[in-house]
């Protein structure tokens, strides 16, 4: 196979990267071209993303690729979910996109559920886990406050689609990113007229739906002029970063669950159709879009968030992860465990005090010191993973025997072994940088057709990285 090059723009809520992917002889090699911060800007009224800075960083990445004389087949953009841009009838941005951390949506969700649709009725249409920052509640909040930008808007574009429009001039609505909004009908995989109207906008504001692998367009002449690069194709990848990460799961066959492990953990399965039932509603599972029309049926779990908040408070704990984890595993097992998804751990002023209060309220012994607390958090997460894995098996049509752990948390060998022991599943860890790899492989598989299908795509990823396997101890 002749070497082919692809560019992935991978934007997270704190930083972004441009990654060059080279596909040759059945292997994928990746190289970071640029890395940059993604900063929030807070004004007197709202908190925004600096989309012009992100656009400028994409131009910088393209300029560097052109400087190095690399001919790329295509490029694709993935970002975090739910946030969006409003565009006027003169094709100009009306304001910077509001960030999902903006507090305006906190009361909006309750108001919407009280005055528009009940939680169960909403779930029946969008199949989405209830979170106050979903796009539907952001839009509703803006409409309720008579926001001038929303009133003047002709188009609503989700973040990866907005950046693709700035590069190509074509507006689209990519399926996986739209699936995070709460405005999508999970069964028809199209935007719901009913939900759009309930939030306060019309269906005409949403551009045509495209799927991962569809070509959006080529870089506009002014982008080519600014960067020195040619008419490169811009492809709609799995625009939601988690969808791109799940695309990179190096599974060999069906019958696997995945755990995207980082600050937050997303644990789920791939299904051919949404699962919307009383049981999935009660257990707060979500249905989001995946590649090739699949559904990512998953649950959000508090991941390493608690540990990171504790580390920020500890003054005597080692800063090196290996030393910290090693000391934790040298401790005896915790006497009592906690529920990492308890609302009191969402964003307390002091995480260490919240943990102490959790155990005090239940008259249970709290872990003392950073080592025992870390051990307790690992054991608690593993127990929670086991509980969710059991739920997933109930919903799955096939026997689950493997849990693929992807993302930064896949490098935590101790937690991986605990997870294998608790779930009874074989845990396969890697890749740590799955999002960019999934972005690139969607370009090569669904757009460029260099790779035959998603299983061949996943095998290439497996062949390109070092995977670690953890077996449950009997």
C-alpha positions in Angstrom: 0.0 0.0 0.0 1.4 3.4 -1.0 1.6 5.8 2.0 -1.4 8.1 2.3 -1.6 11.1 4.6 -4.6 12.5 6.5 -4.9 15.4 8.9 -7.1 15.2 12.0 -8.1 18.3 13.9 -9.0 17.1 17.4 -10.4 19.8 19.7 -11.1 19.2 23.4 -12.6 21.4 26.0 -9.2 22.4 27.3 -6.8 22.0 24.4 -6.6 21.1 20.7 -4.2 19.3 18.4 -3.5 18.7 14.8 -2.4 15.1 14.1 -0.9 13.8 10.8 -1.9 10.2 10.1 0.2 8.2 7.6 -1.4 4.9 6.4 1.1 2.5 4.9 1.3 -1.3 4.7 -1.6 -1.9 6.9 -0.4 0.3 9.7 -1.2 3.8 10.9 1.5 6.1 12.1 0.5 9.4 13.8 2.5 12.6 14.4 1.5 15.6 16.4 1.9 18.7 14.2 0.6 21.4 16.5 -0.9 21.7 20.0 -2.7 24.7 21.4 -4.9 25.8 24.3 -8.7 26.1 24.0 -9.5 29.0 26.3 -12.8 30.2 27.7 -13.7 33.9 27.7 -16.0 35.2 30.4 -17.9 38.4 30.0 -20.3 40.2 32.2 -23.1 37.9 30.9 -21.8 34.6 29.5 -18.8 32.4 29.0 -17.7 31.8 25.4 -15.3 29.8 23.3 -12.9 31.7 21.1 -13.8 30.2 17.8 -11.7 32.6 15.8 -8.6 31.5 17.7 -9.4 27.9 16.9 -9.9 28.7 13.3 -6.5 30.5 13.3 -4.9 27.3 14.8 -6.3 25.2 12.1 -4.8 27.6 9.5 -1.5 27.3 11.4 -1.6 23.5 11.1 -2.4 23.6 7.4 0.4 26.1 6.9 2.9 23.8 8.6 1.7 20.8 6.5 2.2 22.9 3.4 5.6 24.1 4.5 6.7 20.5 4.9 5.5 19.6 1.5 3.1 16.9 2.7 0.3 16.0 0.3 -2.8 15.1 2.4 -5.8 13.2 1.0 -8.2 15.0 3.3 -8.8 16.5 6.7 -11.5 16.1 9.3 -12.5 17.9 12.5 -13.9 16.5 15.8 -14.8 18.5 18.9 -16.5 18.2 22.2 -20.3 18.0 22.1 -23.4 20.2 22.5 -22.1 23.7 21.8 -23.0 25.7 18.7 -22.5 28.8 16.6 -25.2 31.2 15.4 -24.8 32.7 11.9 -26.7 35.7 10.4 -28.3 36.0 7.0 -25.1 37.7 5.8 -23.1 34.6 6.6 -21.3 36.3 9.5 -20.9 35.0 13.0 -23.4 36.7 15.3 -21.4 36.0 18.5 -18.8 33.7 19.9 -20.3 30.3 20.8 -21.5 30.0 24.4 -19.7 27.3 26.4 -21.6 24.5 28.0 -20.2 25.5 31.4 -22.2 28.7 31.2 -24.6 28.8 34.2 -27.5 30.1 32.1 -28.7 26.6 31.4 -28.9 25.5 35.0 -32.4 26.8 35.6 -33.4 26.4 31.9 -33.6 22.6 32.1 -36.0 22.6 35.0 -38.1 25.3 33.3 -38.2 23.4 30.1 -39.3 20.2 31.7 -42.0 22.0 33.7 -43.4 24.0 30.8 -42.6 22.1 27.6 -42.1 18.4 27.9 -41.7 15.9 30.8 -38.4 14.2 31.2 -39.9 10.8 30.1 -41.6 12.3 27.0 -38.4 14.1 26.0 -36.4 10.8 26.4 -38.9 9.0 24.2 -37.9 11.3 21.3 -34.2 11.9 21.8 -33.1 8.9 23.9 -30.6 11.1 25.6 -29.3 11.1 29.1 -30.6 14.3 30.9 -27.8 16.9 31.3 -28.5 20.6 31.9 -26.0 21.7 29.2 -27.5 19.8 26.3 -28.0 22.0 23.3 -31.8 21.9 23.6 -31.6 23.6 27.0 -29.0 26.1 25.8 -31.2 27.1 22.9 -34.3 27.3 25.2 -32.3 29.5 27.7 -31.4 31.9 24.9 -35.0 32.1 23.6 -36.3 32.7 27.1 -34.0 35.6 27.7 -34.8 37.1 24.2 -31.2 36.8 23.1 -30.5 39.2 20.3 -28.1 36.8 18.5 -30.6 33.9 18.5 -33.4 36.3 17.3 -31.2 37.4 14.4 -29.8 34.0 13.5 -30.5 32.3 10.2 -28.4 29.2 10.9 -27.3 27.1 13.9 -24.0 25.2 13.4 -22.5 22.8 15.9 -18.8 23.3 16.6 -17.1 21.0 14.1 -19.6 22.0 11.4 -19.0 25.7 12.1 -15.2 25.3 11.6 -15.7 23.2 8.5 -18.0 26.0 7.1 -15.3 28.6 7.9 -12.8 26.5 5.9 -15.1 25.5 2.9 -18.1 27.8 2.8 -20.5 24.9 3.0 -22.9 24.4 5.9 -23.8 20.9 7.1 -25.1 19.2 10.2 -23.0 16.1 11.0 -25.0 13.2 12.6 -22.8 12.3 15.6 -22.4 15.8 16.9 -26.1 16.5 16.3 -26.9 13.4 18.4 -25.4 15.1 21.5 -27.8 18.1 21.2 -31.0 16.6 22.5 -32.7 18.0 19.4 -32.3 14.8 17.3 -35.0 12.2 16.9 -33.0 9.1 17.9 -35.1 6.7 15.8 -35.2 8.7 12.5 -31.7 10.1 13.0 -33.0 13.5 11.8 -33.5 16.7 13.7 -36.9 16.7 15.4 -39.2 19.5 14.3 -41.2 19.1 17.5 -38.1 19.5 19.7 -36.7 22.4 17.7 -40.0 24.3 18.0 -40.1 23.5 21.8 -36.7 25.0 22.2 -37.6 28.2 20.3 -36.0 27.7 16.8 -37.2 26.6 13.4 -36.0 23.6 11.4 -34.9 25.9 8.6 -32.0 27.0 10.9 -30.4 23.5 10.7 -28.5 22.6 7.5 -28.7 19.3 5.7 -27.6 16.2 7.7 -24.4 14.4 6.7 -22.9 11.2 8.0 -19.3 10.3 8.9 -17.4 9.8 5.7 -19.4 12.3 3.6 -17.4 15.0 1.9 -18.2 18.5 3.0 -16.2 20.3 0.4 -12.7 21.6 -0.4 -10.7 24.3 1.3 -11.9 27.7 0.1 -9.6 29.8 -2.2 -8.8 32.2 0.6 -7.8 29.4 2.9 -5.5 27.9 0.3 -4.0 31.4 -0.2 -3.4 32.0 3.5 -1.8 28.6 4.1 -0.1 27.7 0.9 -1.9 24.4 0.7 -3.9 23.0 -2.2 -7.6 22.2 -2.6 -7.7 19.6 0.2 -11.0 17.8 0.8 -12.7 18.4 4.2 -14.5 15.3 5.3 -17.3 15.0 7.9 -15.7 12.5 10.3 -17.4 11.4 13.5 -17.6 15.0 14.6 -18.2 14.2 18.3 -14.9 13.4 19.8 -16.2 10.4 21.8 -17.7 9.0 18.6 -14.3 9.3 16.9 -12.7 7.6 19.9 -15.2 4.7 19.8 -14.5 4.3 16.1 -10.9 3.6 17.1 -11.8 0.7 19.5 -9.5 -2.1 18.3 -12.1 -4.8 18.5 -12.0 -7.9 16.4 -15.6 -8.8 16.6 -18.9 -8.0 18.2 -19.5 -8.7 21.8 -17.4 -5.9 23.3 -18.1 -3.0 25.6 -16.0 0.1 25.6 -14.8 2.5 28.3 -13.6 5.9 27.2 -11.6 6.7 30.3 -10.4 10.1 31.4 -11.6 12.9 33.6 -15.0 11.4 32.9 -15.7 7.9 31.9 -18.2 6.9 29.1 -19.0 3.2 29.2 -21.2 1.6 26.6 -21.8 -0.7 23.7 -22.4 -0.3 19.9 -26.0 -1.2 18.8 -27.7 -1.2 15.5 -30.8 0.6 16.8 -31.5 2.9 19.8 -32.6 1.4 23.1 -35.4 3.6 24.5 -37.3 1.8 27.3 -38.5 2.3 30.8 -35.5 0.5 32.0 -33.0 2.5 30.0 -34.7 5.7 31.1 -34.7 4.7 34.8 -31.0 3.8 34.6 -30.2 7.0 32.8 -28.5 5.6 29.7 -28.0 7.6 26.6 -28.2 6.9 22.8 -25.7 8.9 20.7 -24.7 8.5 17.1 -21.8 6.4 15.9 -20.2 5.6 12.6 -22.0 3.7 9.9 -25.4 4.5 11.4 -24.7 2.8 14.7 -25.8 3.9 18.1 -23.4 4.4 21.0 -25.6 3.2 23.9 -23.7 4.4 27.0 -23.6 5.9 30.4 -21.6 8.8 31.7 -19.6 7.9 34.8 -17.5 10.2 37.0 -14.0 9.0 36.0 -10.7 10.4 37.3 -12.3 13.7 38.2 -12.5 13.0 41.9 -8.8 12.0 42.0 -7.7 15.0 40.1 -9.6 17.3 42.4 -8.1 15.6 45.4 -4.6 15.9 44.0 -5.1 19.7 43.6 -5.8 19.8 47.4 -3.2 17.4 48.7 0.1 19.1 49.7 2.0 16.0 50.7 1.1 13.6 47.9 3.7 12.7 45.2 3.0 14.5 41.9 4.2 11.5 39.9 1.4 9.2 39.0 3.4 6.0 39.2 4.6 6.8 42.7 1.1 7.8 43.8 -0.5 4.7 42.3 2.2 2.4 43.6 1.7 3.7 47.2 -2.1 3.3 46.8 -1.8 -0.3 45.8 0.5 -1.1 48.7 -2.4 -0.2 51.0 -4.9 -2.7 52.2 -8.3 -2.8 50.5 -10.7 0.0 51.5 -13.0 -0.7 54.3 -15.9 1.0 52.6 -16.5 2.2 49.0 -18.3 5.2 47.6 -20.6 5.9 44.6 -18.5 8.2 42.3 -21.7 9.3 40.6 -23.3 10.7 43.7 -24.3 14.3 43.0 -22.3 15.6 45.9 -19.1 14.9 43.9 -20.2 16.8 40.8 -18.3 20.1 41.7 -17.8 20.5 45.5 -15.6 23.4 46.8 -13.5 20.7 48.5 -13.4 17.1 47.1 -11.6 15.8 50.2 -14.2 17.3 52.5 -17.0 15.9 50.2 -15.5 12.4 50.5 -15.2 12.7 54.3 -18.9 13.8 54.5 -20.1 11.0 52.3 -18.7 8.4 54.7 -19.7 10.3 57.8 -23.3 10.6 56.6 -23.4 6.8 56.2 -21.5 6.1 59.4 -18.8 4.3 57.5 -15.0 4.5 57.9 -13.5 7.1 55.5 -10.0 6.5 54.0 -7.3 8.5 55.7 -4.5 10.1 53.7 -3.8 10.4 50.0 -2.6 6.8 49.5 -5.7 5.1 51.1 -8.0 7.7 49.4 -6.6 6.9 46.0 -7.0 3.2 46.6 -10.6 3.7 47.7 -11.3 5.8 44.6 -9.9 3.0 42.3 -11.9 0.3 44.0 -15.0 2.4 43.9 -14.6 3.1 40.2 -14.1 -0.6 39.5 -17.2 -1.5 41.4 -19.2 1.2 39.5 -17.8 -0.1 36.2 -18.9 -3.6 37.1 -22.4 -2.4 37.9 -22.7 -0.6 34.6 -21.2 -3.6 32.7 -24.0 -5.7 34.2 -26.6 -3.3 33.0 -25.0 -3.3 29.5 -25.2 -7.1 29.4 -28.9 -6.9 30.1 -29.4 -4.5 27.2 -27.0 -6.3 24.7 -28.2 -8.9 22.2 -24.8 -10.6 22.4 -22.6 -12.0 25.1 -20.1 -9.4 26.3 -16.6 -10.9 27.0 -14.2 -8.0 26.4 -14.0 -4.4 27.7 -11.9 -2.1 25.6 -10.5 0.8 27.6 -9.5 3.8 25.5 -8.3 7.3 26.3 -5.8 8.5 28.9 -7.1 6.3 31.6 -6.1 3.2 29.6 -2.6 3.7 30.9 -3.6 3.0 34.5 -2.6 -0.6 34.8 -3.8 -0.9 38.4 -7.3 0.3 37.7 -7.5 -1.8 34.5 -6.7 -5.0 36.6 -9.2 -4.0 39.2 -11.8 -3.4 36.5 -11.1 -6.9 35.0 -11.5 -8.5 38.4 -14.7 -6.6 39.2 -16.4 -7.0 35.9 -15.2 -10.5 35.0 -14.4 -9.3 31.6 -11.1 -9.4 29.7 -9.9 -5.8 29.7 -7.9 -4.6 26.6 -6.2 -1.2 27.2 -5.4 1.2 24.3 -5.2 3.3 22.3 -4.6 6.3 24.7 -4.9 8.7 21.7 -8.0 7.1 20.2 -9.9 10.2 19.1 -7.4 11.3 16.5 -6.9 7.8 15.2 -10.6 7.3 14.8 -10.9 10.7 13.0 -8.1 9.6 10.6 -9.4 6.1 10.0 -13.0 7.4 9.2 -11.4 9.5 6.5 -9.5 6.5 5.1 -12.3 4.0 5.4 -15.6 5.8 4.7 -14.4 8.8 2.6 -11.2 7.6 0.8 -12.0 3.9 0.7 -8.4 3.0 1.2 -9.5 0.6 3.9 -12.3 -1.9 3.3 -14.6 -1.7 6.3 -14.7 -0.8 10.0 -13.4 -4.2 11.1 -10.4 -3.9 8.9 -10.0 -0.3 10.1 -10.0 -1.5 13.7 -7.5 -4.2 12.9 -5.2 -1.7 11.4 -5.4 0.3 14.7 -4.7 -2.8 16.7 -1.7 -3.6 14.6 -0.4 0.0 14.9 -0.2 0.3 18.7 0.8 -1.7 21.8 -2.2 -3.1 23.6 -2.2 -4.5 27.1 -4.5 -7.2 28.2 -5.8 -7.8 31.7 -7.6 -11.0 32.6 -9.9 -11.3 35.6 -8.4 -13.2 38.5 -10.2 -16.3 39.5 
